[in-house]
């Protein structure tokens, strides 16, 4: 069976025009070189060299075989260099955007990867789902972790969506508030009486818009993208907030000992699916895919 060594041999012999000189360069015996070339000629059923005591000259057919052999060896070299580059992942930076509160599982997994000497590099940002969707479409990021509901599923039709967990929007209130006696469920009338601090997220805004259309205006005293400010407003000012349960579940800085989650009754659909989106033609490296799979394992185990 023809192999790389045989191609290397015939190219070198064609350059040196001598088996003896080529064998010295290739560091093999002249006899072994001659036998390898003979086997190749027999396999191809083509006479590559006209051998004599004075040297080895390529035949007309041999010239064409040598030309193809040179092209093959160049291609093999390029394949090896490409594989070496992929193995080292020198330029493998994975650009990620996730929902607020979802950074910790990403970082925890990444630190574990670095301990195992992974060369993967990552860039991580926290953004609202619709911003993440637009960033994926515009190739600003490689992959994003979003929340999506039935009403907005059309926004990701042209993207690859891999659902990981299910969740919903909940109300979060301080434990020392009057809402703590509602048995983990809050009615719309009681909700309307509260003071709100809200994360600037399209789904939160959608919920508030629908709520006010049905039940009238509510007291919103602050909107922000800073989770620390929201936590402080809830724990210190007695405000309530609304958010994805997944964002709270994976946020180690969320004051769970001071805040209670409340389901909403008599409400519109607040269920979501959480998962990854990326463009179909944006293929991740094997190391990046392994990293995402490890993040998924962590997310599902903590759910």
C-alpha positions in Angstrom: 0.0 0.0 0.0 1.4 3.3 -1.1 2.6 5.5 1.9 4.1 8.9 2.6 7.6 7.4 2.9 7.5 6.1 -0.7 6.3 9.5 -2.0 9.2 11.1 -0.1 11.7 8.6 -1.5 10.7 9.1 -5.2 10.8 12.9 -4.9 14.3 12.8 -3.3 15.6 10.3 -5.9 14.2 12.6 -8.7 16.1 15.5 -7.2 19.4 13.7 -6.7 19.1 11.5 -9.8 20.8 8.8 -7.9 19.7 6.2 -5.5 23.0 6.2 -3.7 22.9 10.0 -3.0 19.2 9.9 -2.1 19.7 7.0 0.4 22.4 9.1 2.2 20.0 12.1 2.5 17.1 9.9 3.6 19.4 7.9 6.0 18.3 4.5 4.7 20.2 1.8 2.9 20.3 2.0 -0.9 18.9 -1.6 -1.0 15.9 -0.6 1.2 15.3 2.5 -1.0 15.4 0.5 -4.2 13.0 -2.1 -2.8 10.5 0.6 -1.7 10.5 2.2 -5.1 10.1 -1.1 -6.8 7.1 -1.9 -4.7 5.5 1.4 -5.5 6.1 1.0 -9.3 4.6 -2.5 -9.0 1.5 -1.2 -7.2 1.0 1.7 -9.6 2.0 -0.5 -12.6 4.1 2.4 -13.8 7.9 2.7 -14.4 8.9 5.8 -12.5 12.7 5.6 -12.9 15.0 4.4 -15.6 17.9 3.1 -13.5 21.5 2.5 -14.6 24.9 2.4 -13.1 25.2 6.2 -13.6 22.0 7.1 -11.8 18.2 7.1 -11.8 16.4 9.3 -14.3 12.6 9.7 -14.3 10.6 8.4 -17.2 7.9 10.4 -18.9 5.3 8.7 -16.8 7.5 9.1 -13.8 7.6 12.9 -14.2 3.8 13.1 -13.8 3.9 10.8 -10.8 6.7 12.9 -9.2 4.7 16.0 -9.7 1.6 14.5 -8.0 3.8 13.2 -5.2 5.2 16.6 -4.6 1.7 18.1 -4.4 0.6 15.4 -2.0 3.6 15.9 0.3 2.9 19.7 0.4 -0.8 19.0 1.2 0.3 16.5 4.0 2.6 19.1 5.4 -0.2 21.7 5.5 -2.5 19.2 7.1 0.0 18.5 9.9 0.6 22.2 10.5 -3.1 22.9 10.6 -3.6 20.0 13.1 -0.7 21.3 15.2 -2.4 24.7 15.3 -5.7 23.3 16.2 -4.1 21.2 19.0 -2.5 24.2 20.6 -5.6 26.4 20.2 -3.4 29.4 20.2 -6.1 31.6 18.8 -9.1 29.8 20.3 -11.0 32.5 22.1 -14.6 31.7 22.8 -16.8 34.8 23.0 -19.8 34.2 25.3 -22.7 36.3 26.4 -25.1 35.1 29.2 -28.1 36.2 31.1 -27.4 38.3 34.3 -26.5 36.0 37.2 -25.2 33.2 34.9 -21.6 34.2 34.9 -20.6 32.1 37.9 -21.1 28.6 36.3 -19.1 29.9 33.3 -16.2 31.1 35.4 -16.2 28.1 37.7 -16.0 25.7 34.7 -13.3 27.8 33.1 -11.1 27.8 36.2 -11.4 24.0 36.3 -10.3 23.9 32.7 -7.3 26.1 33.3 -6.2 23.8 36.1 -6.0 21.0 33.6 -3.8 23.2 31.4 -6.4 24.0 28.8 -5.3 26.6 26.2 -8.9 27.8 25.7 -9.5 31.5 26.2 -12.9 33.0 26.9 -14.6 36.5 26.9 -17.7 36.7 28.9 -20.4 39.4 29.1 -23.8 39.6 30.8 -26.6 40.9 28.7 -30.4 40.6 28.2 -31.6 37.9 25.9 -32.6 40.0 22.9 -29.2 41.8 23.0 -27.5 38.4 23.0 -29.6 37.2 20.0 -28.6 40.3 18.0 -24.9 39.9 19.0 -25.0 36.3 17.7 -26.7 37.3 14.4 -24.1 40.1 13.9 -21.1 37.7 14.8 -20.1 39.8 17.8 -20.1 36.7 19.9 -19.8 32.9 19.2 -22.4 31.6 21.5 -25.0 33.0 23.9 -27.1 31.7 26.8 -30.6 33.1 26.7 -34.2 32.8 28.0 -36.8 32.4 25.3 -40.6 32.0 25.6 -43.3 31.0 23.1 -44.1 34.5 22.2 -40.6 35.3 21.0 -39.5 32.0 19.5 -39.5 33.5 16.0 -36.5 35.7 16.9 -34.2 32.6 16.9 -35.7 30.7 14.0 -32.5 31.2 11.9 -30.2 30.2 14.8 -29.3 26.9 16.4 -31.0 26.7 19.8 -30.0 24.0 22.3 -32.3 24.1 25.3 -30.7 23.2 28.7 -33.2 23.9 31.4 -36.8 25.1 31.9 -37.7 28.0 34.1 -40.0 31.0 34.7 -40.3 34.5 36.0 -40.8 34.9 39.7 -41.4 37.7 42.2 -38.6 38.2 44.7 -39.5 40.0 48.0 -37.7 40.6 51.3 -38.3 37.9 53.9 -39.4 40.5 56.5 -42.1 41.9 54.2 -45.8 41.2 54.5 -45.5 39.1 51.4 -43.6 36.4 53.4 -47.0 35.1 54.7 -48.4 34.5 51.2 -47.4 30.8 51.1 -45.0 31.3 48.2 -47.8 32.6 45.9 -48.7 36.2 45.3 -52.0 37.5 43.8 -52.2 40.3 41.2 -54.0 42.6 43.7 -51.3 42.2 46.3 -48.6 42.5 43.7 -50.0 45.8 42.5 -49.5 47.4 46.0 -45.8 46.8 46.0 -42.8 49.1 45.2 -40.8 47.7 42.3 -37.1 47.8 41.4 -36.5 46.2 38.0 -33.7 44.8 35.9 -33.7 46.4 32.4 -34.7 43.2 30.5 -37.1 42.8 27.7 -38.9 40.0 29.4 -39.3 41.8 32.6 -40.6 44.9 30.7 -42.9 42.6 28.7 -44.3 41.2 32.0 -44.8 44.7 33.5 -46.4 46.0 30.3 -48.9 43.2 30.2 -49.5 43.5 34.0 -50.3 47.3 33.8 -52.5 46.8 30.8 -54.7 44.4 32.8 -54.4 45.7 36.3 -53.4 49.4 36.1 -50.1 51.2 36.9 -47.6 50.1 39.5 -44.9 51.9 41.5 -41.6 51.5 39.7 -39.0 53.6 41.5 -35.9 52.2 39.8 -34.7 50.4 36.7 -31.1 49.3 36.4 -28.7 46.6 34.9 -26.8 46.4 38.2 -27.8 43.3 40.1 -26.1 44.6 43.3 -28.3 47.7 43.3 -31.4 45.5 42.9 -30.3 43.2 45.7 -29.7 46.2 47.9 -33.1 47.8 47.1 -34.9 44.6 47.9 -33.1 43.8 51.2 -32.7 47.4 52.5 -35.5 49.3 51.0 -38.2 46.7 51.1 -38.8 46.8 47.3 -39.7 43.7 45.3 -38.2 42.7 41.9 -39.1 40.3 39.1 -36.7 38.0 37.3 -35.8 34.7 35.8 -35.5 31.9 38.4 -32.3 30.7 36.6 -30.6 34.0 37.0 -31.1 33.8 40.8 -30.4 30.0 41.0 -26.8 30.4 39.7 -26.0 33.7 41.2 -23.9 33.0 44.3 -24.2 36.7 45.3 -27.9 36.7 45.5 -29.0 37.2 49.1 -31.2 34.0 49.3 -31.2 34.2 53.1 -32.9 37.6 53.0 -35.2 37.2 50.0 -38.0 34.8 49.2 -39.2 33.7 45.7 -43.0 34.0 45.0 -45.0 32.4 42.2 -47.6 34.5 40.5 -51.2 33.3 40.3 -53.9 34.2 37.8 -51.2 35.4 35.5 -50.2 35.1 31.8 -47.6 32.5 30.8 -44.3 33.2 32.5 -42.5 30.0 31.5 -39.3 30.0 29.6 -36.7 27.7 28.1 -33.0 28.5 28.8 -30.3 27.4 26.5 -27.5 28.2 24.0 -27.8 29.9 20.7 -25.3 30.2 17.9 -25.2 30.6 14.1 -25.3 27.3 12.2 -22.1 28.2 10.3 -20.2 29.3 13.4 -18.5 26.0 14.3 -16.8 25.8 17.7 -13.5 24.0 18.3 -13.5 20.6 20.1 -12.1 22.2 23.2 -14.8 24.9 23.2 -17.5 22.3 22.7 -16.1 20.3 25.6 -16.2 23.5 27.7 -19.8 24.2 26.9 -20.8 20.6 27.7 -19.1 20.9 31.1 -21.0 24.2 31.8 -24.2 22.4 30.8 -23.5 19.6 33.3 -23.0 22.1 36.0 -26.2 24.0 35.2 -28.3 20.8 35.1 -26.8 19.4 38.3 -27.6 22.7 40.2 -31.1 23.0 38.9 
